Amino acid sequence: MVEFDEVSRRFSDTLALDSVSFTVRQGEFFSIIGPSGSGKTTTVRMIAGLEAPTVGTVKLFGKDVSAVPPHRRGTPMVFQSYALFPHLNIRDNVAYGLRMRGVAKPERRNRADDLLGLVGLEGLGDRRSEQLSGGQQQRVALARAIATEPRVVLLDEALGALDAALRIEMQVELKRLQKELACTFIHVTHDQSEAIAMADRILVLQGGRLEQVGTPAEVFARPKTRFVAAFVGQNNLMDATSMGITGDGLHKIHTPLGEFLAKESDGHPIVREVAARGKPAVYGTIKEGYNMWFHGIVLSAESPNYDAAVAYANFWHEGFAPAEVANQGYMTPTPSVAQPALEGADSPDAGVNAWDYWYNGGGRDRGSVDDIASKAAWWWQFPDESEYLESRWQDFVAA
Amino acid sequence: MVAPALLSIAIGLAVPLGAIVLFSFWTGTSVGMHSDLTASNYTNILTGGTFWDTVGWTLQVLVIVLTCSTIIGVLVAYFAARVVTIEWVRTALVFLLFVPFVVSYVIRMITWIPLFGRAGLLNTALTEAGVLDEPSDLFLYTSPSMMTALVFLYVAFIIGPTFFKLRQLDEDLLRAAQNLGASPFRTFWSVELPLARPGIVVGWIFVSVMILSDFATERIIGGGLSPLLAGTVWRRAELLLWPQASAQAVALVLITLTIAAGLLRFAQLERDL
């Protein structure tokens, strides 16, 4: 329904978007992520018509919209600054789109009040935006965007200005709204955990180039590029050197953490064996003519059992519920099993008790497990991820 | 520390104003005044028709000039703030706005005469082009010519604040308006204009105060036939009718303050300050 075909955008001497192609499907929650300056805001503005491509075509509902001005596109957007009209009260803000469509005053007021109810702001219609908190303003902006019953809603860093707790609350709410309205949400963020938590599919941009498009599981567990591995998983990256291929077709890889054997699988080489117990997850480049990426779970050589999975600690990113992972059987969240000996490892998080890492966020404040676990049913979006890891595990056990 | 400021306010403002208020209660004679207190200067103003006619005429001129200069001023401000996208062109335009003010007000007024007089540039051009059969008297020494002059004299005071208000405006609001289905014109009408209102009204206050105190334009360009309020005060003073002139001056100050206060309320500046 939204289609980018080799779209580039040049601002004087910088290329904000470099030949990007992707398609957003009907009813999808589509997240665009990337660091600042990656072109994600330019991308979403192009959908809204607030920015025009230098080269390439943008299609909306199958039609080239190059010549369609923003006010005829029907792609309402929630801005990071909320962009509520300060001279209008909340009700008139929400009703603005309807007013532009010529809906009569009593009708659009009723509709605005209904929408305010939908986003949990009943009775605040007469207030002015400056009298509302950031979270409330955010909801108003959302209500205003969905007032005209659009088929696609754009969210440009819509949750960026909220504090952490509120952001998680709004993520749940956005997801609920999107399901209820059965409309396509295109969501821009620099926060990968937000994208992973909400998106059906994620587009990763960097420096105006498309790095990867895929489900959160794909992007997270099978990053196509080193950038995606680093940005999405916040993994420890290591450079690795191939020491050649062994007799049974395995790559022998040398890393600062020791030597590994890797087997290519689905085009993604995975680490098969580990030299030391409890190392963090490993990503790296295989040099020597291969120049490919590998990633995997580092397992203990001495006792190949699940406690080795503590190494996931670095693999999983915040936003994943450890309790859920435990239920999947991949980790027993007891301090006794989670005592990896990481001495000697020269990764940034080396030496951190993995359970500690999860529980306390590796030194970063992340809230209690109970708190996260209460959201777990919703957070956990990787039915296929467990299968993926299971199959990797079976590979390992079989070998 | 405040003392010098208070002193200068006392000497520069309170004393002359106080004197005028005092004189307005003195008794006028044919060539001056003496200090017998009387309220007759005010009763004459309040009961006499001419004063109220002048007030009415002045307000009429004020409304017409404000209307015209608002239309022109907002258009120019919008052009400079939105249509011009090159930064240095915009800066140059803002600079040009203030260039007339380096020239004396009287000079600016007098330059109208060779342009719009009977033998002026405009009349010559129009007659030679065959638009007019003979030179028109309408362009100079008439009320419309006076109002036109006032508009062009003071329109910069509307352009300035409006321009800055428009530039200050969060561009996301414009994007949001368009994004929600507003055409560029409706964006202007429903978002930019209401949000630029404080700027426009500040301009109105400037222009109103200046028109209410203007006594020269009406003479130089208007021909002196239909004086504005400040002009009548001037004329009384010229005739050495000090108490009458003072009473009218006090009335003028009160009218000016009322208009300025009303406009300030309308601007809702407290939301911006």
Boltz contact constraints between the chains, C-beta under 6 A:
constraints:
  - contact:
      token1: [A, 48]
      token2: [B, 179]
      max_distance: 6.0
  - contact:
      token1: [A, 50]
      token2: [B, 175]
      max_distance: 6.0
  - contact:
      token1: [A, 70]
      token2: [B, 178]
      max_distance: 6.0
  - contact:
      token1: [A, 70]
      token2: [B, 179]
      max_distance: 6.0
  - contact:
      token1: [A, 71]
      token2: [B, 178]
      max_distance: 6.0
  - contact:
      token1: [A, 71]
      token2: [B, 181]
      max_distance: 6.0
  - contact:
      token1: [A, 71]
      token2: [B, 182]
      max_distance: 6.0
  - contact:
      token1: [A, 71]
      token2: [B, 183]
      max_distance: 6.0
  - contact:
      token1: [A, 76]
      token2: [B, 179]
      max_distance: 6.0
  - contact:
      token1: [A, 76]
      token2: [B, 180]
      max_distance: 6.0
  - contact:
      token1: [A, 77]
      token2: [B, 179]
      max_distance: 6.0
  - contact:
      token1: [A, 79]
      token2: [B, 172]
      max_distance: 6.0
  - contact:
      token1: [A, 81]
      token2: [B, 172]
      max_distance: 6.0
  - contact:
      token1: [A, 83]
      token2: [B, 172]
      max_distance: 6.0
  - contact:
      token1: [A, 83]
      token2: [B, 173]
      max_distance: 6.0
  - contact:
      token1: [A, 83]
      token2: [B, 176]
      max_distance: 6.0
  - contact:
      token1: [A, 87]
      token2: [B, 194]
      max_distance: 6.0
  - contact:
      token1: [A, 87]
      token2: [B, 195]
      max_distance: 6.0
  - contact:
      token1: [A, 96]
      token2: [B, 180]
      max_distance: 6.0
  - contact:
      token1: [A, 97]
      token2: [B, 180]
      max_distance: 6.0
  - contact:
      token1: [A, 97]
      token2: [B, 181]
      max_distance: 6.0
  - contact:
      token1: [A, 100]
      token2: [B, 180]
      max_distance: 6.0
  - contact:
      token1: [A, 100]
      token2: [B, 181]
      max_distance: 6.0
  - contact:
      token1: [A, 100]
      token2: [B, 182]
      max_distance: 6.0
  - contact:
      token1: [A, 101]
      token2: [B, 181]
      max_distance: 6.0
